[in-house]
Amino acid sequence: MKTVVITGGCGFIGSWFIKRFWKTHPDWKIVNLDKLTYAGNRENLRELEGKERYEWVQGDICDREAVSLALRGANAVIHFAAETHVDRSIENSEDFLMTNVIGTRNMVEAAKRCNIEKFIHISSDEVYGSIAEGSVNEEAPLAPNSPYAASKAAGDLLIRSYWKTYRYPVMTIRSSNNFGPFQFPEKVIPLFITNLLDGKKVPLYGNGKNRRDWIFVDDTCRGIELIFDKGVGGEIYNIGAGNDMTNIDLTGAILKQMSLTNDRIQYVTDRLGHDFRYSVDSAKIQKLGFRPALSFAEGLQQTVTWYTENESWWRPLKRDKFTIK
């Protein structure tokens, strides 16, 4: 039986991916290496605890010894672990640099040293920066504008160097904005849903005209799984869903889904350096057979229903300034 080490597997996308991979790859053992930061929740994978093919290891990717031990005997690595929230990076970028750059370096260096045959690095469309029109493909230059995006771009370039210098078979995946159940309520969709469930208003940055492409998290995980099975070493793959919309339209969709009106919107001072628009060209992964399975409306309905029915999951998380806006 082969072994895949998945970093950050107790986080939002990582936990969704582990549950999918567990079902679709029964000949693989999963080792979940996770530090359990504020955004990591072991409860996300409680149903796998104690299973023979699943092992959880608490460890920090910035700890070289912990990384080396976790990778012992592994055949593949999927590297999700990262600091991800732009607002937090604006306030303090140090953790982002340590995890997203130094931690990524530790992971890829240890994987190369152990001759691990496959390394997938999970990145973000934010590394491309703001796009005025059209969509960017994987050859576009990187132009990050937030400390978060800059730390991810630095990690991406480091991963690229391991292909160019050592011909180590790395792959990078850049996804558009994910949403769905189990997402930490600092992110806009669960923040707005939980605020509305609490009878509060939703804080909308600026004039609400910034645009994002939204993809349901399980569709992203299907794309990552496709790259795991069919991807080519040294390549970069964008994953988008074509659900480009303004933040005000996103807010309206949430309000409509919850049978509420626009009087629940509170416009707030815009985020520093707020990128206006992201849009990735997904033609490359589409050639491998990728298509989103869920429409935005279906995904949003599932998400609203889940947060409505799982207050016990999110309620304890609404305790800091990034979740109680």
C-alpha positions as CSV (number, residue, x, y, z in Angstrom):
1,M,0.0,0.0,0.0
2,K,1.3,3.4,-0.9
3,T,1.3,6.4,1.4
4,V,0.4,10.1,0.7
5,V,1.3,12.8,3.3
6,I,-1.2,15.6,3.3
7,T,-0.2,18.7,5.1
8,G,-2.9,21.0,6.6
9,G,-5.4,18.2,6.4
10,C,-7.5,19.4,9.3
11,G,-8.2,22.7,7.5
12,F,-11.0,23.6,5.1
13,I,-9.9,22.3,1.7
14,G,-7.5,19.8,3.1
15,S,-10.2,18.0,5.2
16,W,-12.6,17.9,2.2
17,F,-9.8,16.5,0.0
18,I,-8.9,13.8,2.6
19,K,-12.5,12.6,2.8
20,R,-12.7,12.4,-1.0
21,F,-9.3,10.7,-1.5
22,W,-10.2,8.2,1.3
23,K,-13.2,7.0,-0.8
24,T,-11.7,7.1,-4.2
25,H,-8.1,5.8,-3.5
26,P,-8.6,2.8,-1.2
27,D,-5.1,1.5,-2.0
28,W,-3.5,4.5,-0.4
29,K,-2.8,5.3,3.2
30,I,-3.2,8.9,4.3
31,V,-0.9,10.6,6.8
32,N,-2.3,14.0,7.8
33,L,0.4,16.3,9.1
34,D,-1.3,19.3,10.7
35,K,-0.1,21.9,13.3
36,L,-3.7,22.6,14.4
37,T,-3.6,26.4,14.1
38,Y,-6.8,28.3,14.8
39,A,-8.1,27.3,11.4
40,G,-7.4,23.6,11.8
41,N,-10.2,21.4,13.3
42,R,-9.7,17.8,14.0
43,E,-13.4,17.3,14.2
44,N,-13.6,17.8,10.5
45,L,-12.2,14.3,10.1
46,R,-13.6,12.6,13.2
47,E,-15.1,9.8,11.1
48,L,-11.7,8.7,10.0
49,E,-10.1,8.6,13.4
50,G,-8.9,5.1,14.3
51,K,-9.2,3.8,10.7
52,E,-6.2,1.6,9.6
53,R,-5.5,3.7,6.5
54,Y,-5.6,7.1,8.2
55,E,-3.0,8.6,10.6
56,W,-3.0,12.0,12.1
57,V,0.3,13.6,13.1
58,Q,0.4,16.9,14.9
59,G,3.4,18.8,13.7
60,D,4.6,22.1,12.2
61,I,5.9,22.2,8.7
62,C,8.4,24.7,10.0
63,D,9.9,22.0,12.2
64,R,12.4,20.1,10.0
65,E,12.5,17.1,12.3
66,A,8.7,16.7,12.4
67,V,8.6,17.0,8.6
68,S,11.3,14.3,8.1
69,L,9.5,11.9,10.4
70,A,6.1,12.4,8.8
71,L,7.6,11.8,5.3
72,R,9.4,8.6,6.2
73,G,8.2,5.9,3.8
74,A,5.9,8.2,1.8
75,N,5.3,8.0,-1.9
76,A,3.6,11.3,-2.5
77,V,2.9,14.7,-0.8
78,I,0.0,17.1,-1.2
79,H,0.9,20.3,0.5
80,F,-2.1,22.3,1.7
81,A,-0.8,23.7,4.9
82,A,-0.7,27.5,4.7
83,E,-1.7,30.8,6.4
84,T,-4.5,32.0,4.2
85,H,-6.5,35.0,5.4
86,V,-5.5,38.3,3.7
87,D,-6.8,40.5,6.5
88,R,-4.6,38.7,9.0
89,S,-1.6,39.0,6.7
90,I,-2.1,42.8,6.5
91,E,-2.0,43.0,10.3
92,N,1.0,40.7,10.8
93,S,2.8,39.0,7.9
94,E,5.4,37.1,9.9
95,D,3.4,33.9,10.3
96,F,2.6,34.0,6.6
97,L,6.3,34.2,5.6
98,M,7.3,31.4,8.0
99,T,4.6,28.9,7.0
100,N,4.1,29.7,3.4
101,V,7.8,30.2,2.5
102,I,10.0,28.5,5.1
103,G,7.5,25.7,5.7
104,T,7.1,25.1,2.0
105,R,10.8,24.9,1.6
106,N,11.1,22.4,4.4
107,M,8.4,20.2,2.8
108,V,9.8,20.2,-0.8
109,E,13.4,19.8,0.4
110,A,12.6,16.8,2.6
111,A,10.4,15.3,-0.1
112,K,13.3,15.6,-2.6
113,R,15.8,14.2,-0.1
114,C,13.5,11.2,0.5
115,N,13.0,10.6,-3.2
116,I,9.2,11.0,-2.9
117,E,7.9,10.5,-6.4
118,K,5.1,13.1,-6.5
119,F,4.8,16.6,-4.8
120,I,1.7,18.7,-5.3
121,H,1.8,22.3,-4.0
122,I,-1.6,24.0,-3.4
123,S,-1.5,27.7,-4.2
124,S,-4.0,30.5,-5.0
125,D,-5.2,32.6,-7.9
126,E,-4.2,35.6,-5.8
127,V,-0.5,35.2,-6.8
128,Y,-1.5,36.7,-10.3
129,G,-2.7,39.9,-8.7
130,S,-5.7,41.9,-9.9
131,I,-6.9,41.2,-13.5
132,A,-8.7,44.1,-15.3
133,E,-10.3,41.9,-17.9
134,G,-10.1,38.4,-19.4
135,S,-8.5,35.5,-17.6
136,V,-4.9,34.6,-16.9
137,N,-3.3,31.2,-17.8
138,E,-0.5,29.5,-16.0
139,E,2.2,31.4,-18.0
140,A,1.1,34.8,-16.7
141,P,3.6,36.7,-14.5
142,L,3.1,36.8,-10.8
143,A,2.0,40.1,-9.3
144,P,0.9,39.6,-5.7
145,N,-0.5,42.6,-3.9
146,S,-1.1,41.5,-0.3
147,P,1.4,40.0,2.1
148,Y,-0.6,36.8,1.9
149,A,-0.4,36.6,-1.9
150,A,3.3,37.6,-1.8
151,S,4.1,34.8,0.6
152,K,2.2,32.3,-1.6
153,A,4.0,33.6,-4.7
154,A,7.3,33.2,-3.0
155,G,6.4,29.6,-2.2
156,D,5.3,29.0,-5.8
157,L,8.6,30.3,-7.1
158,L,10.5,28.2,-4.7
159,I,8.6,25.1,-5.9
160,R,9.3,26.1,-9.5
161,S,13.0,26.2,-8.7
162,Y,13.0,22.6,-7.5
163,W,11.8,21.6,-11.0
164,K,14.1,23.9,-12.9
165,T,17.2,23.1,-10.8
166,Y,16.8,19.5,-9.7
167,R,14.1,18.2,-12.1
168,Y,12.1,17.2,-9.0
169,P,8.6,16.4,-10.1
170,V,6.6,19.1,-8.4
171,M,3.2,20.4,-9.5
172,T,1.5,23.6,-8.5
173,I,-2.3,24.1,-8.3
174,R,-3.8,27.6,-8.3
175,S,-7.5,27.7,-7.4
176,S,-10.0,30.5,-7.4
177,N,-12.0,31.3,-4.3
178,N,-13.4,28.3,-2.5
179,F,-16.5,28.0,-0.4
180,G,-18.6,25.3,1.3
181,P,-19.3,23.7,4.7
182,F,-16.5,23.5,7.3
183,Q,-14.9,26.8,6.2
184,F,-13.6,29.0,9.1
185,P,-15.9,31.9,9.6
186,E,-13.3,34.6,8.9
187,K,-13.9,34.0,5.2
188,V,-16.6,36.1,3.6
189,I,-19.3,33.5,2.8
190,P,-19.3,31.8,6.3
191,L,-18.8,35.2,8.0
192,F,-21.8,36.6,6.3
193,I,-24.0,33.5,6.9
194,T,-23.1,33.3,10.6
195,N,-23.6,37.0,11.1
196,L,-27.0,36.8,9.5
197,L,-27.9,33.8,11.6
198,D,-27.0,35.9,14.7
199,G,-29.2,38.7,13.5
200,K,-26.3,41.0,12.7
201,K,-25.4,42.9,9.5
202,V,-22.8,41.9,7.1
203,P,-19.6,44.1,6.6
204,L,-19.2,44.7,2.9
205,Y,-15.9,46.3,1.8
206,G,-15.9,49.5,-0.1
207,N,-18.6,49.8,-2.8
208,G,-18.9,46.0,-3.2
209,K,-17.8,46.0,-6.8
210,N,-14.7,43.8,-6.4
211,R,-15.1,40.6,-8.3
212,R,-14.2,37.0,-7.6
213,D,-14.7,33.6,-9.2
214,W,-16.3,31.2,-6.7
215,I,-15.9,27.4,-6.7
216,F,-17.5,24.9,-4.4
217,V,-14.8,23.2,-2.4
218,D,-15.5,19.6,-3.5
219,D,-15.1,20.7,-7.1
220,T,-11.6,22.0,-6.3
221,C,-10.8,18.7,-4.6
222,R,-11.9,16.8,-7.7
223,G,-9.5,18.9,-9.7
224,I,-6.7,18.3,-7.2
225,E,-7.4,14.6,-7.4
226,L,-7.3,14.7,-11.2
227,I,-3.9,16.3,-11.1
228,F,-2.7,13.7,-8.6
229,D,-3.8,11.0,-11.0
230,K,-2.9,12.6,-14.4
231,G,-0.8,15.7,-13.8
232,V,2.7,16.1,-15.2
233,G,5.7,17.0,-13.2
234,G,6.9,20.6,-13.5
235,E,3.5,21.8,-14.5
236,I,1.1,24.5,-13.0
237,Y,-2.7,24.0,-13.2
238,N,-5.4,26.6,-12.6
239,I,-8.7,25.5,-11.2
240,G,-11.7,27.9,-11.7
241,A,-15.4,27.6,-12.1
242,G,-16.5,30.6,-14.2
243,N,-18.6,32.0,-11.4
244,D,-17.3,35.5,-11.7
245,M,-19.4,38.0,-9.7
246,T,-19.1,41.2,-7.7
247,N,-19.1,41.1,-3.9
248,I,-22.4,42.9,-3.8
249,D,-24.0,40.3,-6.0
250,L,-22.5,37.6,-3.8
251,T,-24.0,39.3,-0.8
252,G,-27.3,39.5,-2.5
253,A,-27.3,35.8,-3.3
254,I,-26.6,35.0,0.3
255,L,-29.4,37.3,1.5
256,K,-31.9,35.9,-1.0
257,Q,-31.0,32.3,0.0
258,M,-31.7,33.3,3.6
259,S,-34.9,35.2,2.8
260,L,-33.4,38.5,3.9
261,T,-33.1,42.0,2.4
262,N,-30.4,44.5,1.6
263,D,-31.0,46.4,4.8
264,R,-28.7,43.8,6.4
265,I,-25.7,45.2,4.5
266,Q,-23.3,47.5,6.3
267,Y,-20.7,49.1,4.0
268,V,-17.3,49.4,5.7
269,T,-13.9,50.9,4.9
270,D,-12.2,49.0,2.1
271,R,-9.4,46.6,2.7
272,L,-5.9,48.0,2.2
273,G,-4.6,47.1,-1.3
274,H,-7.8,45.3,-2.1
275,D,-7.5,43.5,-5.4
276,F,-10.3,44.4,-7.8
277,R,-10.7,41.2,-9.8
278,Y,-9.3,37.6,-10.1
279,S,-10.0,35.3,-13.0
280,V,-8.1,32.2,-14.1
281,D,-8.1,30.4,-17.3
282,S,-8.8,26.7,-16.6
283,A,-8.4,25.3,-20.1
284,K,-5.3,23.3,-19.1
285,I,-7.1,21.2,-16.5
286,Q,-10.2,21.0,-18.6
287,K,-8.2,19.2,-21.2
288,L,-7.7,16.5,-18.6
289,G,-11.4,16.2,-18.2
290,F,-12.2,18.6,-15.4
291,R,-15.6,20.3,-15.2
292,P,-17.3,21.7,-12.0
293,A,-20.1,19.4,-10.9
294,L,-22.0,21.9,-8.8
295,S,-23.4,25.3,-9.9
296,F,-22.8,28.3,-7.6
297,A,-26.5,28.4,-6.6
298,E,-26.5,24.7,-5.6
299,G,-23.2,25.1,-3.7
300,L,-24.5,28.2,-1.9
301,Q,-27.7,26.4,-0.9
302,Q,-25.8,23.5,0.5
303,T,-23.5,25.9,2.4
304,V,-26.2,28.0,3.9
305,T,-28.1,24.9,5.0
306,W,-25.0,23.4,6.6
307,Y,-24.2,26.5,8.7
308,T,-27.8,26.8,9.7
309,E,-27.9,23.2,10.9
310,N,-24.4,23.1,12.5
311,E,-24.2,26.0,14.9
312,S,-22.3,23.8,17.4
313,W,-19.4,23.6,14.9
314,W,-19.1,27.3,14.1
315,R,-20.3,29.0,17.3
316,P,-17.1,28.4,19.3
317,L,-15.1,29.9,16.4
318,K,-16.8,33.3,16.5
319,R,-14.5,34.7,19.2
320,D,-11.9,36.9,17.6
321,K,-12.1,40.2,15.6
322,F,-11.8,38.5,12.3
323,T,-15.0,36.4,12.9
324,I,-17.1,38.9,14.8
325,K,-17.1,41.8,12.3
